[in-house]
Amino acid sequence: MVVSFAQIREEYPGVFSESCPTRVVLDHVMSKWGVLVLLALTDGTIRWGDLRRKVDGISEKMLASTLRTLETDGFISRTSYPEVPPRVEYSLTSLGDALMERMLPLMEWVAANADDITAREKPARCGPSEA
């Protein structure tokens, strides 16, 4: 499904408007933590602690805020079980699955090109180690 920006502008003429809701949605799903949390959930249902370990570097406060936002937007679901200790699981909704179907190719491209793009800034590698 290839769509040109001209087609998007034609179908949604207010897309550049300051009041367009696309800005809010883009801010939520394309933020550093939003993207990483959504990516972590593409492998299936996951508990809070596992999600926090999977998304390295995120604080508890930021994870809670990001999860709340993505749940409110309808991208993820939260299931709480009445157990001791409490158990809470998160998973993508059908809307989240549809979003990630489109975002995974972008993430693959970013991962494949990040080292070359950031090489001018500092020497950091995220790909396979070189022997």
Residue frames as a rotation matrix with the C-alpha (Angstrom) as fourth column:
MET 1
0.583 0.813 0.000 0.00
0.813 -0.583 0.000 0.00
0.000 0.000 -1.000 0.00
VAL 2
-0.618 -0.783 -0.072 1.95
0.770 -0.621 0.145 2.98
-0.158 0.034 0.987 -1.29
VAL 3
0.613 0.790 0.024 0.32
0.789 -0.611 -0.062 6.35
-0.035 0.057 -0.998 -0.80
SER 4
-0.346 -0.720 0.601 1.76
0.675 -0.636 -0.373 9.69
0.651 0.277 0.706 -1.79
PHE 5
-0.708 0.049 -0.704 1.68
0.569 -0.551 -0.611 12.69
-0.418 -0.833 0.362 0.48
ALA 6
-0.894 0.422 -0.153 -0.37
-0.433 -0.719 0.544 14.50
0.120 0.553 0.825 -2.17
GLN 7
-0.340 0.794 -0.504 -3.04
0.140 0.573 0.808 11.79
0.930 0.204 -0.305 -1.82
ILE 8
-0.358 0.165 -0.919 -3.06
0.928 0.174 -0.330 12.20
0.106 -0.971 -0.215 1.95
ARG 9
-0.892 -0.013 -0.451 -3.37
0.118 -0.971 -0.207 16.00
-0.435 -0.238 0.868 1.66
GLU 10
-0.742 0.653 -0.153 -6.22
-0.388 -0.232 0.892 15.59
0.547 0.721 0.425 -0.82
GLU 11
-0.129 0.714 -0.688 -8.15
0.435 0.664 0.608 13.18
0.891 -0.221 -0.397 1.41
TYR 12
0.406 0.166 -0.899 -7.31
0.911 -0.158 0.382 15.01
-0.079 -0.973 -0.215 4.67
PRO 13
0.342 -0.283 0.896 -6.84
0.500 -0.752 -0.429 18.68
0.795 0.595 -0.115 3.71
GLY 14
0.795 0.022 0.606 -6.32
-0.403 -0.727 0.556 19.85
0.453 -0.686 -0.570 7.30
VAL 15
0.740 -0.486 -0.465 -3.37
0.583 0.809 0.080 17.55
0.337 -0.331 0.881 7.96
PHE 16
-0.348 -0.916 0.197 -0.98
0.678 -0.392 -0.622 20.53
0.647 -0.083 0.758 8.35
SER 17
0.317 0.565 0.762 -3.41
-0.159 -0.760 0.630 22.50
0.935 -0.321 -0.151 10.50
GLU 18
-0.650 -0.596 0.472 -2.24
-0.507 -0.123 -0.853 23.23
0.566 -0.794 -0.222 14.03
SER 19
-0.212 0.673 0.709 -5.53
-0.927 0.093 -0.364 21.86
-0.311 -0.734 0.604 15.36
CYS 20
0.237 0.285 -0.929 -5.41
-0.697 0.716 0.042 18.61
0.677 0.637 0.369 13.35
PRO 21
0.767 0.137 0.627 -5.68
-0.595 0.518 0.614 15.55
-0.241 -0.844 0.479 15.63
THR 22
0.818 -0.517 -0.254 -2.95
0.247 0.713 -0.656 13.82
0.520 0.474 0.710 13.64
ARG 23
0.022 -0.847 0.531 -0.40
-0.442 -0.484 -0.755 15.88
0.897 -0.218 -0.385 15.58
VAL 24
0.229 0.141 0.963 -1.60
-0.969 0.124 0.212 14.44
-0.090 -0.982 0.165 18.88
VAL 25
0.964 0.176 0.202 -1.61
-0.158 0.982 -0.103 10.88
-0.216 0.067 0.974 17.54
LEU 26
0.583 -0.811 -0.054 1.84
0.139 0.164 -0.977 11.28
0.801 0.561 0.208 15.98
ASP 27
-0.016 -0.577 0.817 3.17
-0.798 -0.485 -0.358 12.71
0.603 -0.658 -0.452 19.23
HIS 28
0.476 0.286 0.831 1.89
-0.805 0.523 0.281 9.70
-0.354 -0.803 0.480 21.15
VAL 29
0.940 -0.010 0.341 2.99
0.094 0.969 -0.230 6.91
-0.328 0.249 0.911 18.81
MET 30
0.643 -0.730 0.231 6.19
0.362 0.025 -0.932 8.44
0.674 0.683 0.281 17.43
SER 31
0.647 -0.460 0.608 7.64
-0.745 -0.551 0.376 9.61
0.162 -0.696 -0.699 20.73
LYS 32
-0.378 -0.895 -0.237 10.80
-0.772 0.446 -0.453 7.79
0.511 0.012 -0.860 21.78
TRP 33
-0.813 0.040 0.581 9.04
-0.433 0.624 -0.651 5.81
-0.388 -0.781 -0.490 24.50
GLY 34
0.242 0.970 -0.034 5.76
-0.701 0.150 -0.697 5.35
-0.671 0.192 0.716 22.62
VAL 35
0.377 -0.188 -0.907 7.52
-0.825 0.377 -0.421 3.67
0.421 0.907 -0.013 19.71
LEU 36
-0.638 -0.751 -0.171 9.62
-0.581 0.615 -0.534 1.43
0.506 -0.241 -0.828 21.95
VAL 37
-0.563 0.524 0.640 6.69
-0.506 0.394 -0.767 0.34
-0.654 -0.755 0.043 24.14
LEU 38
0.520 0.782 -0.342 4.59
-0.744 0.219 -0.631 -0.46
-0.419 0.583 0.696 21.07
LEU 39
0.093 -0.579 -0.810 7.49
-0.773 0.470 -0.425 -2.40
0.627 0.666 -0.404 19.54
ALA 40
-0.826 -0.426 0.369 7.95
-0.562 0.566 -0.604 -4.37
0.048 -0.706 -0.707 22.77
LEU 41
-0.209 0.850 0.484 4.29
-0.517 0.324 -0.792 -5.37
-0.830 -0.416 0.372 22.66
THR 42
0.165 0.273 -0.948 4.48
-0.980 0.150 -0.128 -6.73
0.108 0.950 0.293 19.10
ASP 43
-0.731 -0.500 -0.464 5.77
-0.445 0.865 -0.230 -10.03
0.517 0.038 -0.855 20.51
GLY 44
-0.128 0.778 -0.615 2.55
0.421 0.604 0.676 -10.53
0.898 -0.172 -0.405 22.48
THR 45
0.794 0.554 0.251 1.09
-0.031 -0.375 0.927 -9.96
0.607 -0.744 -0.280 25.92
ILE 46
-0.255 -0.940 -0.226 3.62
0.450 0.092 -0.888 -8.86
0.856 -0.328 0.399 28.53
ARG 47
0.557 0.384 -0.736 3.63
0.822 -0.126 0.556 -8.01
0.121 -0.915 -0.386 32.21
TRP 48
0.992 -0.069 0.106 4.72
-0.085 -0.983 0.164 -4.65
0.092 -0.172 -0.981 33.66
GLY 49
0.514 -0.847 0.137 8.12
-0.304 -0.030 0.952 -5.77
-0.802 -0.531 -0.273 34.96
ASP 50
0.049 -0.462 0.885 9.00
0.731 0.621 0.283 -7.64
-0.680 0.633 0.368 31.78
LEU 51
0.689 0.275 0.670 7.99
0.681 -0.561 -0.470 -4.63
0.247 0.781 -0.574 29.72
ARG 52
0.927 -0.373 -0.037 10.16
-0.315 -0.830 0.460 -2.34
-0.202 -0.415 -0.887 31.84
ARG 53
0.163 -0.906 0.391 13.15
0.015 0.398 0.917 -4.66
-0.986 -0.144 0.079 31.37
LYS 54
0.201 -0.021 0.979 12.50
0.905 0.387 -0.178 -4.93
-0.376 0.922 0.097 27.64
VAL 55
0.697 0.067 0.714 12.40
0.411 -0.854 -0.320 -1.14
0.588 0.517 -0.622 27.16
ASP 56
0.039 -0.820 -0.571 15.83
0.996 0.081 -0.048 -0.41
0.086 -0.567 0.819 28.60
GLY 57
-0.827 -0.540 0.157 16.26
0.512 -0.839 -0.186 2.99
0.232 -0.073 0.970 30.20
ILE 58
-0.156 0.841 0.518 12.59
-0.015 -0.526 0.850 3.90
0.988 0.125 0.094 30.73
SER 59
-0.918 -0.111 0.381 11.67
-0.360 -0.172 -0.917 5.07
0.167 -0.979 0.118 34.22
GLU 60
-0.693 0.713 -0.106 8.66
0.692 0.618 -0.373 3.67
-0.200 -0.332 -0.922 36.07
LYS 61
-0.189 0.619 -0.762 6.95
0.112 -0.758 -0.643 7.07
-0.976 -0.207 0.074 35.86
MET 62
-0.476 -0.053 -0.878 7.53
-0.785 -0.424 0.451 7.37
-0.396 0.904 0.161 32.10
LEU 63
-0.973 0.153 -0.174 6.42
0.055 0.883 0.466 3.78
0.225 0.444 -0.867 31.47
ALA 64
-0.478 0.840 -0.255 3.22
0.680 0.170 -0.713 4.35
-0.556 -0.515 -0.653 33.46
SER 65
-0.135 0.390 -0.911 2.52
-0.284 -0.896 -0.342 7.60
-0.949 0.213 0.231 31.60
THR 66
-0.712 -0.213 -0.669 3.24
-0.694 0.069 0.717 6.08
-0.106 0.975 -0.197 28.18
LEU 67
-0.918 0.395 -0.042 1.09
0.389 0.915 0.103 3.02
0.079 0.078 -0.994 28.87
ARG 68
-0.285 0.843 -0.456 -1.79
0.457 -0.299 -0.838 5.21
-0.843 -0.447 -0.300 30.07
THR 69
-0.243 0.126 -0.962 -1.60
-0.629 -0.776 0.057 7.37
-0.739 0.618 0.268 26.95
LEU 70
-0.846 -0.142 -0.513 -1.43
-0.509 0.499 0.701 4.41
0.156 0.855 -0.495 24.55
GLU 71
-0.771 0.635 -0.050 -4.32
0.608 0.710 -0.355 2.72
-0.190 -0.304 -0.934 26.38
THR 72
-0.149 0.715 -0.683 -6.45
0.107 -0.675 -0.730 5.88
-0.983 -0.182 0.024 26.23
ASP 73
-0.372 -0.080 -0.925 -5.70
-0.819 -0.440 0.368 6.16
-0.436 0.894 0.098 22.50
GLY 74
0.668 0.728 0.157 -6.86
-0.599 0.650 -0.468 2.56
-0.442 0.219 0.870 22.00
PHE 75
0.237 -0.667 -0.706 -3.52
-0.807 0.270 -0.526 1.10
0.542 0.694 -0.474 20.87
ILE 76
-0.752 -0.503 -0.426 -3.02
-0.164 0.769 -0.619 -1.18
0.638 -0.396 -0.660 23.87
SER 77
0.494 0.870 0.009 -5.18
-0.268 0.142 0.953 -2.97
0.827 -0.473 0.303 26.40
ARG 78
-0.631 -0.600 0.492 -4.47
-0.628 0.023 -0.778 -3.39
0.455 -0.800 -0.391 30.10
THR 79
0.390 0.712 -0.584 -5.71
-0.113 0.666 0.737 -6.45
0.914 -0.221 0.340 31.97
SER 80
-0.447 -0.459 0.768 -5.53
-0.796 -0.188 -0.576 -6.47
0.409 -0.868 -0.281 35.75
TYR 81
-0.022 0.372 -0.928 -5.96
0.133 0.921 0.367 -9.71
0.991 -0.115 -0.070 37.69
PRO 82
0.502 0.288 0.815 -7.23
-0.704 -0.412 0.579 -9.68
0.503 -0.864 -0.004 41.30
GLU 83
0.606 -0.420 -0.676 -4.29
0.479 0.871 -0.112 -11.62
0.636 -0.256 0.728 42.71
VAL 84
0.845 -0.469 0.258 -1.73
-0.506 -0.543 0.670 -11.12
-0.174 -0.696 -0.696 45.44
PRO 85
-0.521 -0.255 -0.814 0.69
0.183 -0.966 0.185 -9.82
-0.833 -0.053 0.550 44.35
PRO 86
0.484 0.772 -0.412 -1.27
-0.229 -0.343 -0.911 -7.93
-0.845 0.535 0.011 41.68
ARG 87
-0.464 -0.561 0.686 -0.72
0.564 0.411 0.717 -9.03
-0.684 0.719 0.126 38.09
VAL 88
0.476 0.535 -0.698 -1.18
-0.235 -0.687 -0.687 -6.60
-0.847 0.492 -0.201 35.20
GLU 89
-0.291 -0.519 0.803 -0.66
0.669 0.489 0.559 -7.50
-0.683 0.701 0.205 31.55
TYR 90
0.085 0.220 -0.972 -0.49
-0.475 -0.849 -0.234 -5.32
-0.876 0.481 0.032 28.46
SER 91
-0.336 -0.172 0.926 -1.12
0.670 0.648 0.363 -6.22
-0.662 0.742 -0.102 24.83
LEU 92
-0.960 0.016 -0.278 -1.77
-0.209 -0.702 0.681 -4.55
-0.185 0.712 0.677 21.50
THR 93
0.035 0.995 0.089 -5.37
-0.130 0.093 -0.987 -4.03
-0.991 0.023 0.132 20.43
SER 94
0.320 0.121 0.940 -6.47
0.849 0.404 -0.341 -4.54
-0.421 0.907 0.027 16.82
LEU 95
0.995 0.002 0.102 -5.80
0.043 -0.916 -0.400 -0.81
0.093 0.402 -0.911 16.28
GLY 96
0.454 -0.883 0.120 -2.31
-0.621 -0.216 0.753 -1.27
-0.639 -0.417 -0.647 17.76
ASP 97
0.049 -0.384 0.922 -1.70
0.417 0.847 0.331 -4.31
-0.908 0.368 0.202 15.56
ALA 98
0.712 0.289 0.640 -2.71
0.699 -0.206 -0.685 -2.32
-0.066 0.935 -0.349 12.47
LEU 99
0.901 -0.429 -0.060 -0.37
-0.424 -0.901 0.088 0.51
-0.092 -0.053 -0.994 13.47
MET 100
0.196 -0.897 0.396 2.56
-0.468 0.269 0.842 -1.81
-0.862 -0.350 -0.367 14.10
GLU 101
0.437 0.015 0.899 2.03
0.663 0.671 -0.333 -3.57
-0.608 0.742 0.283 10.78
ARG 102
0.860 -0.084 0.503 2.98
0.339 -0.642 -0.688 -0.23
0.380 0.762 -0.524 9.23
MET 103
0.779 -0.552 0.299 5.62
-0.627 -0.685 0.370 0.79
0.001 -0.476 -0.880 11.78
LEU 104
0.628 -0.559 0.542 7.68
0.099 0.748 0.657 -2.42
-0.772 -0.358 0.525 11.81
PRO 105
0.546 -0.477 0.689 9.11
0.826 0.167 -0.538 -1.83
0.142 0.863 0.486 8.30
LEU 106
0.702 -0.290 0.650 10.10
-0.194 -0.957 -0.218 1.68
0.685 0.027 -0.728 9.40
MET 107
0.740 -0.424 0.523 11.78
-0.567 0.025 0.823 0.32
-0.362 -0.905 -0.222 12.53
GLU 108
0.640 -0.517 0.568 13.60
0.575 0.813 0.092 -2.29
-0.509 0.268 0.818 10.46
TRP 109
0.578 -0.410 0.705 14.89
0.530 -0.469 -0.707 0.48
0.621 0.782 -0.054 8.17
VAL 110
0.735 -0.282 0.616 15.95
-0.551 -0.779 0.300 2.60
0.395 -0.560 -0.728 11.17
ALA 111
0.736 -0.457 0.500 17.77
-0.199 0.560 0.804 -0.35
-0.648 -0.691 0.321 12.79
ALA 112
0.588 -0.499 0.636 19.54
0.779 0.561 -0.281 -1.19
-0.217 0.661 0.719 9.52
ASN 113
0.324 -0.410 0.852 20.69
0.576 -0.629 -0.522 2.40
0.751 0.660 0.032 8.96
ALA 114
0.985 0.173 -0.011 21.11
0.114 -0.595 0.796 3.85
0.131 -0.785 -0.605 12.46
ASP 115
0.422 -0.894 -0.151 24.82
0.636 0.174 0.752 3.05
-0.646 -0.413 0.642 12.76
ASP 116
-0.293 -0.536 0.792 25.67
0.946 -0.284 0.157 4.81
0.141 0.795 0.590 9.49
ILE 117
0.417 0.559 0.716 23.42
0.455 -0.811 0.368 7.77
0.787 0.173 -0.593 10.24
THR 118
0.998 0.033 0.056 24.77
-0.034 -0.470 0.882 8.35
0.055 -0.882 -0.468 13.74
ALA 119
0.452 -0.891 -0.031 28.42
0.889 0.453 -0.059 7.56
0.067 -0.001 0.998 12.88
ARG 120
-0.045 -0.456 0.889 29.10
0.395 -0.825 -0.403 11.29
0.918 0.333 0.217 12.51
GLU 121
0.613 0.387 0.689 27.92
-0.416 -0.583 0.698 11.95
0.671 -0.715 -0.196 16.07
LYS 122
0.037 -0.602 0.797 29.63
-0.962 0.194 0.191 9.30
-0.270 -0.774 -0.572 18.18
PRO 123
-0.520 -0.300 -0.799 30.88
-0.605 0.791 0.097 5.75
0.603 0.534 -0.593 17.70
ALA 124
-0.395 0.464 0.793 28.01
-0.648 0.471 -0.598 3.59
-0.651 -0.750 0.114 19.01
ARG 125
-0.788 0.095 -0.608 26.83
-0.446 0.591 0.672 0.32
0.423 0.801 -0.423 17.50
CYS 126
-0.135 0.781 0.610 23.48
-0.842 0.234 -0.486 -1.39
-0.522 -0.579 0.626 17.87
GLY 127
0.548 0.296 -0.783 23.94
-0.742 0.605 -0.291 -4.08
0.387 0.740 0.551 15.24
PRO 128
0.944 -0.231 -0.236 25.73
0.285 0.930 0.230 -7.41
0.166 -0.285 0.944 15.56
SER 129
0.600 -0.791 -0.115 29.16
-0.334 -0.379 0.863 -7.20
-0.727 -0.480 -0.491 17.13
GLU 130
0.750 -0.433 -0.499 32.06
-0.512 0.096 -0.853 -7.31
0.418 0.896 -0.150 14.74
ALA 131
0.875 -0.444 0.195 34.60
0.197 0.693 0.694 -10.06
-0.443 -0.568 0.693 15.34
